[in-house]
Amino acid sequence: QDKWDAAGATQACIRVIARRSGGADARLGALKLLATLLHGSSNRARDTMAAFLTEHREICSGFFQTCAAVLDSVAALLKDYQRNIRLARQRATAIERLGQDSPAVFEDDTVDQDDDDSNGSMNIEEVIGRQGDAMVLLRVLQLMCSGDKAEVLQDLVAVQPQSAVNFDLVSRLLDLFSRAQPLLWDSAHFNNDATLLLFDLQMVETISEMCRGPHERNQRLVFASNFLSSANRVFSTLAYVSEDARPGGSVGHDLNIDETVDLRLNDVICWFKEAVASCVLSFCDLVSDAEVPRKIIRAFEVENLVAHIAAEGARLGFQATKRVEWGAQGFA
């Protein structure tokens, strides 16, 4: 990694992304190579990136403009995907009620449903799938903000003071998470697709690194957004379910993510919840302002968390010895 960075690979990747030269394939290749250079314990590529973006105004502006455009494309794509999810829910409900796939139940007079669903799934996979532009970009942003000397890049992902136009990637990610969260359960439950769930997991891990330190300005952006409310809803809407609870089939099915991995829906839900909990907990690291944990407590419905813990404990075979309730004075 250090040898490739010394040879100019890091700067070359940034130039390709900033200037959008070579088309989408070149941009994706540059993002993948940049993620490889940033991965690991060496800070050399990260230091090179921070210095290069700080010293070159046009390159910095172009780089973050490209990043913002990719994230904005996901927001636009989710609007169409939301409609596909609605159709998938109708189809699953039809199968459950009628015992067969009846097109009349979810027929749209203006759109061919099979074509619409397949095109939406293809676009989603190309953009936010494991090898999609947006997924790789999130990984790059996460690695940019990790390590011992990430403060400069943590600043730049929100504010580029040397650029004529500012591209706030932190606020874009927070808004994108709030848009995607309501679609998560239906996407996996009715559409047999964990792509959006895995993309949201990567979003949460990226947001966590952007705020690590703590980075107070980026944390303020989090608290000014709907992120904590969306995180709270994750624990009330993404419940683990039994095989009999899934309309139209078994929830224990293999999710089509990687042919070499036997991955199930509950596995992904578990990973996602752990990432959300870890992200929220990271906001309390080295906190000097007591208002931070108060904001977190106010945003979460603690009764739901207590019920969630009790339900999963019972699933694992544990039995509560007494009833635990949350009141004005805390747990009782």
N, C-alpha and C positions, 0 to 999 in steps of 0.2 A: 504493500500500500504506500509506504513512504517513498519507494523508488518511483512508482507511477506518479505520485504527487510531485516529486522533484522534477520529473520529466515534463510536467505541465498538464497532466491529465485532469486535475481538478479544475483548473482555469478553463481548459478546453470544454469541459462539460457545461460549465456555467455559461460560456459564450454561446454554445449551441442552444441551450434553453432560453437564454435572453434574446437571442436574435431570431429564434424560430427557424433556423436554417436547416434544410434537409427534410422538412415535413414532420408529420406526427411520429413516424418510425424512428427518425433520428433523435427527436426529443425524448421518446421513451427509452431508447438506448442510452442516452446521456444521463437520464434520471437513474437508470439501473446501475450504471457504472459509478455515478456519484454516490449512490447508496452503499455500494461495495467499498468505495474509498473511505467513507465516513464510519463504516462499521468497525467495531473493535475498540481497543483501549488507546490506540495512538490518536493524539490530537492534532497531528500535522496537517491533515487535509482540512480539518475544521478551522484551524488557524489560518490556513491559506485562503479558505473561503471567506472568512470574516474580513481579512485584510483586503482581498480582491474586491469584494462588494462595497466595502467602505471607501476604497480609493477610486473606484470607477463609477461615476454617477450614472451614466447611460446604461452600463451593464447591470447595475443594481436595479434600476427602474425596469429594464426589460425582463430581468429574471423574476422579480416579484409580480410584474404584470402577467407573465405567463402562468405563474402559480395561481394567481387570482382567477385567471380565465378558466383554468382547469377546474377549480372548486366551483365557480359559477356554472360551469357546464353540468356538474353533478346536481346542483340545485334545480336547474331547468329540466334535467332528465327525471328527477324525482316526481315532478308534476305529472308527467306521462305515466310513470311507473305506478303512481297512486291509482290511476284508472285501471291499469292492468290487475292490480291487487284486488280492486273491487270486483272485477269480473271473475277472478279466481275464487273469491269468497262466494260469489253467487253460484259458480259451478260446483264447488264443494257442498254447498247447502242443497243444491238440486240432487246431487248424488246421494246425500244422506236421506233426504225426504222421499225421493222417488225410487231409489235403488238403481238408477241408471242415469247416464249422462244425457239429459234432455236439452237440446239447444234452445228450445222455445222459452226455457226459464230465464236465460240470460242473453237472449238474442238482441242485438243492436241493429237497427235498421240501416245504419250508415257505415258500419265497420265489419269486416270479416274477423271474427274473434280469434280464429287460429292464427291468422297472419299477424294480428295485433299483438297477441301474447308472445309469439316467437320473436318478433322484431324487438319488443320491449326487453325480453330476456337477453337477446343478443347484445343490445346496446348497453344494458346494465353490466354485463360481463366484460365487455370491451373497456368500459370506463372505470368501474369500481371492482372488477374481479381481481384475483390475486396478481395478475400480470398487467392490469389496467393502468392507464396513466395516473388516475387519481389515487389509487392504492399505493403505487410506487412513490408518488409525490409525498403522500402522508408519511411514508417511511423515511424519506429524505428529510422532511421537516422535523420529524422526531429525532433523528440522528444529529441534525444540525444543533438542536437544543439540548443535547445530552453531553456528558463529559464535564471535566473540571473547569474549562475555560469557555463556557457557552454563553456568557452574559451578552456579548456583542450581538450574536446571532439571535438570542432571545429578544433583544431590543428590536432588531431589524424585521422580525416576522410580524411585528405590529406597527412599527413606525420606521420609515426610511427618510430621515431628515434631509439627506442630500438630493432627494428626488423631487421633481416638480409636482408629481402626483403621488399620494400615499396609498398603499395597498395593505390594508389591515387584514392579514391572514388569520389572526387569532379570532377576531369578531366573525369572520366568514365561517370559520370552523364551528364556532359556537352556534351560529345561526343554522348551519347545515345539520348539526346534531339535533337541534330542536325540530327541524323539518323531518328528519329521518326517523326519529324515535317512535312516533305514532304508527309507522308502517312496519315496524320490526316483526311483531308477532304474526300479523297476517301474512307477511312475506314468507316466513319460514313455515307457518302452520298450514296455510292454504296453497301456497305456490311451490312448496317443496324446494325451497331455495334459501340457503343461509348466506348468500353473497352479501346482502345488505347488512346482516347481523355482523359478519366479519369485518366489513368496512367500518361500521360504527365502532367496533372494538378497536380498530386501528386509530380511528379519530380520537377516542378517549385516551389512548396511550400517548398520542401526539400532543393533545391538550395538556396532559399531565406533565410532559417534559417542557412544554412552553412556559409553564408556571413554576417549575421546580426551582428551588433555591432558598427561599421563595423569591420569585420575580413579582414584586408587588404591583407593578403597572398591569401586567398580564392577568394577575389575579383579580384586580379591580374590574377588568373587562369581563371576567367570568361572573363575578357577583352582580354586575349590571345587566347580564343576559338572563335567559331562561334556562341555563344549563342545569342548575341545581334542581329546578322543578322537573325538568326532563329526566334527570338522574333519579329523582324520587319515584317517577312513574315507571321506571324500569323495574323496580322491585314489586310493583303492584300489578303490572301487566304481563311480565315475562315469567309466569309461574312454570315450574316443572310439571309435566303432565304424564299421565299413564297412557298406555297404548290405546285403551278404549276411549280416551277423551278426544282423540283427534278425528274430526269429520273426514270421511272419505278414505281412511286408511290408518296405518299404524304410525305413531310418532317415533317409534324405535327404528324407523327406516334409516338406511345409509344416505347421507346427504352428498350430492354430487359435487364435491369440491376437489378431491384428489383421488385418483384411482388407487393409489398405494395406501390410502388412509381410510380406516373404517371409522368414520366420524358421524356422530349422531346429534340430533337436535339438542338434546339436553346437555351434551358436552359443550356445545357452542354457547348455550344460554349460561352455563356455569362460568365459562371463561369470561363472558361479557360482563356478568354481574361482578365478578372478582375485579375486573379492570375498572369498572365504574366505582366500586367501593374504594379501591386503592387510589384512584384519582382524587376522589373527594377527601380521603384521609391525607393525601399529600399536601392539601391546602393548609393543613394545620402544622406542617413541619416548620420548626423554628419560628413559630408565629409570635409576634410581639403585641399584636392587637387582639384583645379579648373579643372584639366584635366579630372576628372571622368565624370562630366556632359557633357563636350565637346565630349568625346568618345561616350557617349550615343546619343547625338544629331547627330553626324556623322554617326552612325550606322542606324538611323531610317530615312525613307523617310517621312518627316513631311507632305508632300503634301497628301500622302495616309491617314495619321491620320486625317488631316483636312477634307478630303473628306468623310472619314468614320464617323466622328462626325456629319457632315452635313447631310449625308444620314440617319443616325439613328435618328437625330433630326426631319427630315422630316417624317420618319416613325411614330414618336410619335406625329406628328401634329404641330411641331414648324416650323416656316418659317424664314429664314435668312433675315435680313433687308438690308444687304449689302454683297457683295462678299468678302470673306476673302482669301488672298493668302499668300504664304510663299516665301520670297525672301532672298537676301543676307543679308539684315538687319533685318530679322525676319518676324513677321506677319505684314501685311499691309491691 
